Amino acid sequence: MTSTSHHDEKIAKMTFASVYPHYVTKVERKGRTIEELHQVITWLTGFDESEIRHQIEAKSSFEQFFAEAKLHPNASLITGSICGYKVQEIENKLTQKVRYLDKVVDELAQGRKIEKILREG
């Protein structure tokens, strides 16, 4: 599936704060915790608890969010499909980073072990 520039622009302008409550609902509905959610967000972005809160309060767009993030060196090991796209094949780097985030949240909600999600070995 090929992404379009319109789709990429829409994702770039979307705020982390608008998506975050959906992440929380998704993981809690499956018996996971906000602490675990923050653990996977921290792993991917390098943001600590206060920085995650700041991104929410500042209503940062995903473009701003990932401009300030320090993407984990193992993020490229995130593979599979999300929203009909294979994350490893997404050409727009920002869209790919957002889909990485979506993918690790999905894996958490699906009950995958934290150690596997964090791709530490």
Phi and psi in degrees as a GROMACS rama.xvg file:
@    title "Ramachandran Plot"
@    xaxis  label "Phi"
@    yaxis  label "Psi"
@TYPE xy
-93.1737  135.884  THR-2
-86.3936  154.709  SER-3
-109.494  160.085  THR-4
-63.919  -33.1709  SER-5
-62.3135  -45.5071  HIS-6
-60.9364  -45.0854  HIS-7
-63.0796  -41.4741  ASP-8
-65.5063  -40.2084  GLU-9
-61.7995  -44.6194  LYS-10
-64.5388  -42.7823  ILE-11
-59.8821  -37.0034  ALA-12
-84.8946  -18.7921  LYS-13
-62.4416  142.267  MET-14
-92.5594  146.298  THR-15
-59.4992  -39.0348  PHE-16
-60.8903  -30.6163  ALA-17
-76.7165  -24.9869  SER-18
-95.8918  -31.4868  VAL-19
-50.6718  -46.9503  TYR-20
-59.5105  -31.423  PRO-21
-69.496  -38.2001  HIS-22
-61.0947  -46.637  TYR-23
-59.4464  -49.4584  VAL-24
-58.6948  -45.2475  THR-25
-60.2141  -48.6214  LYS-26
-73.987  -39.1301  VAL-27
-66.9002  -36.4359  GLU-28
-61.3775  -26.6316  ARG-29
-99.3653  12.7454  LYS-30
84.3059  13.2142  GLY-31
-98.0175  169.084  ARG-32
-111.123  163.142  THR-33
-62.8395  -35.7052  ILE-34
-60.5824  -41.8324  GLU-35
-67.4601  -39.3218  GLU-36
-58.598  -47.7773  LEU-37
-65.2852  -32.2649  HIS-38
-62.4926  -43.6126  GLN-39
-73.5279  -34.3965  VAL-40
-64.7815  -43.1044  ILE-41
-62.4622  -43.9289  THR-42
-57.9956  -47.1501  TRP-43
-70.5499  -42.2028  LEU-44
-103.927  -20.0851  THR-45
83.2259  -3.27623  GLY-46
-74.368  134.212  PHE-47
-86.6999  -178.332  ASP-48
-52.9372  -48.0573  GLU-49
-68.3204  -33.8984  SER-50
-70.6419  -35.7417  GLU-51
-61.6654  -47.0621  ILE-52
-59.7468  -42.7401  ARG-53
-59.7796  -43.7654  HIS-54
-61.3486  -36.8607  GLN-55
-69.6079  -50.1231  ILE-56
-64.159  -35.2402  GLU-57
-78.1849  -7.70975  ALA-58
52.5698  46.7192  LYS-59
-64.7669  135.823  SER-60
-69.3103  162.669  SER-61
-62.0986  -30.7443  PHE-62
-61.2638  -47.3733  GLU-63
-67.1911  -44.286  GLN-64
-54.5595  -51.9207  PHE-65
-79.8062  -18.7304  PHE-66
-66.8742  -31.7881  ALA-67
-91.3359  -15.0997  GLU-68
-77.4757  154.369  ALA-69
-112.524  91.1506  LYS-70
-57.8001  134.057  LEU-71
-61.2594  138.773  HIS-72
-58.5405  -25.7887  PRO-73
-90.1796  6.69918  ASN-74
-58.4315  -31.6454  ALA-75
-67.8096  -11.0382  SER-76
-80.2448  -6.63732  LEU-77
-76.1988  119.174  ILE-78
-133.365  170.103  THR-79
113.232  -179.908  GLY-80
-100.084  143.273  SER-81
-145.349  128.268  ILE-82
53.6107  35.453  CYS-83
81.6951  4.01445  GLY-84
-115.629  139.527  TYR-85
-80.7971  115.757  LYS-86
-57.7444  -34.1639  VAL-87
-72.1908  -12.4286  GLN-88
-105.818  -1.19339  GLU-89
-71.2142  125.076  ILE-90
-80.1489  -38.8692  GLU-91
-73.088  119.235  ASN-92
-63.2586  -39.0508  LYS-93
-65.8745  -47.1099  LEU-94
-59.0361  -39.5606  THR-95
-62.3137  -42.5635  GLN-96
-63.6318  -41.2465  LYS-97
-63.0908  -41.2328  VAL-98
-69.5886  -31.636  ARG-99
-58.3349  -46.0255  TYR-100
-61.7186  -46.461  LEU-101
-57.7184  -41.7111  ASP-102
-66.2053  -45.578  LYS-103
-67.2657  -33.5046  VAL-104
-66.2318  -42.4248  VAL-105
-60.6591  -44.3714  ASP-106
-61.4083  -40.0788  GLU-107
-61.5876  -48.1918  LEU-108
-64.0331  -29.3764  ALA-109
-81.0016  -1.11898  GLN-110
91.5189  9.25802  GLY-111
-64.729  144.32  ARG-112
-65.5406  140.808  LYS-113
-53.6213  -42.213  ILE-114
-59.2596  -36.6649  GLU-115
-72.7255  -40.971  LYS-116
-62.4207  -39.5458  ILE-117
-78.4755  -4.21872  LEU-118
46.3006  49.134  ARG-119
-95.5809  0.263638  GLU-120
